[in-house]
């Protein structure tokens, strides 16, 4: 993302990252396999969702297809390794 590096934008992006992480955490079987947070795809899903939310705060068009695909893949990993 190319944004102004102001305190206000830092607060906004931090809040969006925290919100994105909460959404991803609630969308995957994190309790089944907590080590999933070490998978680079986990961070990529959070960042991708954050970027989408930065430009469309209400996700009027829904979650990006890439996020849905990453969540599905992360869930498969959690269920395979955690179960």
Residue pairs with C-beta under 8 A, 6 or more apart in sequence:
1 13
1 51
1 54
3 9
3 13
3 54
12 54
13 50
13 54
16 50
16 53
16 54
17 46
17 47
17 50
19 50
19 53
20 46
20 47
20 49
20 50
20 53
21 46
23 49
24 42
24 45
24 46
24 49
24 71
24 74
27 71
27 75
28 36
28 71
28 74
28 75
28 78
29 75
29 78
29 79
29 82
30 36
30 37
30 78
32 78
32 79
32 82
32 83
33 77
33 78
33 79
33 81
33 82
35 81
36 42
36 74
36 77
36 78
36 81
39 74
39 77
41 70
41 73
41 74
42 74
44 70
45 67
45 70
45 71
45 74
48 64
48 66
48 67
48 70
49 63
49 64
49 67
52 59
52 63
52 64
52 67
53 59
